Amino acid sequence: MSTETGAQDRAYINPVLYGISYVVCRPLFRIAFRMSRGGAEHIPRTGPVLFVSNHISGADPPLLGGGALPRRLHFMAKKELFANPLARWFISRTGAFPVDRGGADRNAIRMAKDVLTRGDALLMFPEGTRSEDGRLGPAWPGAGSLALDPEVRVVPMAIWGSQRRWGPVRIEIGSPLDLSDLTEGPRSERARVAADRMMAAIAELLERAGGPVRA
């Protein structure tokens, strides 16, 4: 990692720090945010997993990280968060790696692919940014492209309540998506279909979690 820019060469999780963070945050999640989850049985215990979710609050990554346990999640975070040395030290050791949201960030995409190639778990928000009103927007095709690797299991999630100061927060986890039919044709078209299926699954889970119904 570059200490000057905060750039990273590889997504990294310090298991000790991650574990301590979970122990500290668990009471906050359960008491302050009144967090609950459904569908934990759908979480693959091993192998590369791409978790995809809606995004409504800055608190979503740690909350979804708690919801995805026992898997430890890597995730993209806007590069501005890495400007503060203390914040950079912490989040870069608990799964975050920087992304430039102003365009196609090839380094962030490369790091995301590396996480999955290693057999780890990655959290992505297919919309690419937070929703101001909680409603789902269009998906970024890059998320669909990451899902095309046949070794990667794609697990949809939805979160609702994190946009409120004290919740309650509900996380719903769906069964892995079947993308096995997306093997032929231009990769860009297959990525778009995969991204659309992600959003359809998230929309169903979001309604179950108490969020808005997708038009």
N, C-alpha and C positions, 0 to 999 in steps of 0.2 A: 504494500500500500504506500502511496505517496503521501508523506506528511504535509506537503505543501498544498496540494489540491484536494486531498481526500479521496482521490481515485483509488479503485481497487482492481487487482488483477484477478481475484477469485472470491466468490462468495464464501463466507466462513461463519461457522458457529462454534463458539467456545462452550462445550457441554456443561462445564461447571457454572459459568456465568449465566447460561440459559436456564439451568436448573434453579439457581438462586433466584433469578428473576421471576420464575414461575411460582416458587414458594412465597415470595414477597407479594406478587400480584394476585395470587389465587383468592385471598380473602377480599381484596378490592373488587375483583370480578364478581364474586358471589354475593357480597354484602352491599357494596356501594352501587354496582351496576345491576345487581340482581340477575346475573347472567345464567341462562339455561340453554341447553342444546338438545336437539333431536337428531337421530340418524347416525349416532357415533359408530354403529355397527358397519357402516359403509366405508369406514376409513381403512385403506389397505395398510397393513402393519409393516410391510417391506416393499422394496422396489420403488422406481421413480413414479412420483405422483404430482400431477399438476392440479392444484386446488384453484378453482375460479369462483369469484364472488362479486357481488355488487359492492359499491363503495360509497358510504354516506358520512363518514367521520374520520378524523385523524386518529381516533382510537381504534379503528377497525383492525389494523395489522396485529397488535398485541391481543385483542379480544379473539380474533379468528385463530391466532396462534394457540390460545388456550383452548379454543373449541376443537382444534385439529389434533390435540394430544391423543395418543402418545407420539405422533410424528412431530418433528421439529421443522419449522417452516423457514425457508429463505424467501425474501420478497424484495421487490424493487421499491426504492424510496426516492423522492425527488431530491436532486443533487443539492438543493439549497440547505437541506437538513445536515449535510456533511460539512458545512462551513464552520460550525461551532466545534472546536476541538474535543470538548468533553462529550457532546452528543455523538460526534463521529466515532470516538473511541468505543462508546457503548453500543450503538446500533450496528456498527460494522462487525461486532463480535457476537451479535445476537441475530444474525441472518440477513441484515439489510445490505443492499448494494445500490449505488447511485444510478439514476436514470435521468437523462435530459429530456424533459417532456416537450421540448420545443420542436422535436423532429424525431426521425428514426435514429435511435441511439444504438449503433451496431455493437458497441462494447457491452451495453446492458443485455442485449439479446444474446451475445456470445456467452456471457456469464450465466444467463438463465439456462441456456442449453447445457452448459457445463454442470450445473446443479443436477439436472435430470440425467445426464450421462453418468454421473457418479452414483445414481440410484437414490438420490435424496428427494425431498419434497419442496415444491415451489408454490408460493401463493401469487396469483395474478388477478388484477382487476381488469377484465376485458375492455371495459369502457375507457380505461386509461386515465381517468380523473374522477374526482368526487362528484356525486350528483347533488345539486343544491336543493332539490325538492323531494328527493328520495325515489323518484321514478327512474326507470332504466333507460339508458340511451343506447346508441349503436355501439357495436363492439369494434375494437381495433383488430384487424386481421392478423397481426403478429401473434396474438394469443392463440388463434386457431392454428397457425403454422407450427407452434410448439407442440400442439396436440396431435400432430400427424405421425409422430414416431410411434410405431406399433407397440413398443415396449413401455410407453408412458400411459399410465392410467389417469383419466381426467375425472376429477370428482367435483361436482358443483356444490356451492355453498351459498347461503343467503344470510344476511344479518339485518336486524331491525332493532331500533331502540338506542343505538350508540350515538345517534344525533341528538338525543336528549341528555341533559346533564347527569341524571341519575337513573337512566334506563326506564323500565326493565329492558334488558337486552336478550333477544332470542336469536339463536343460531340454528339453522336447519341445514343438514347435510344430506345430499342425495346419493343415489347409487352411481357408480362409475358409468360414464357415457359410452355407448357403443359407436365407435367411429370406424369400425372394421371395413365398412363399405367404401371408405374414402381412399382408394388406392390408385385410381386412374384419373387422368386429366391433368390440366395445369395446376401446379401447386397453389397458386394464388386463388383459384376457384375453390379448391378443396379446403383451403384455409378459411375462406369466407363461409363455406357451409359449416365447418367445424365451429367457427365463432358464433354463427347464428344458433346452432344447437346448444352451445353453452348458455347463451342468453335466454333461450326458451326454457332450459332447465332451471336457471337462476330465477326467472320470473315466477315459475310455479312454486319454488321454495320460498321466495320472498312473500308471496301471498300467504303461504302457510305460516310464515314467521310473524305475520301481522302487518306487513307492508302493503303498498298500493298494488292494485291489480294492473297488469300490463295491458294497454289498449291493443 
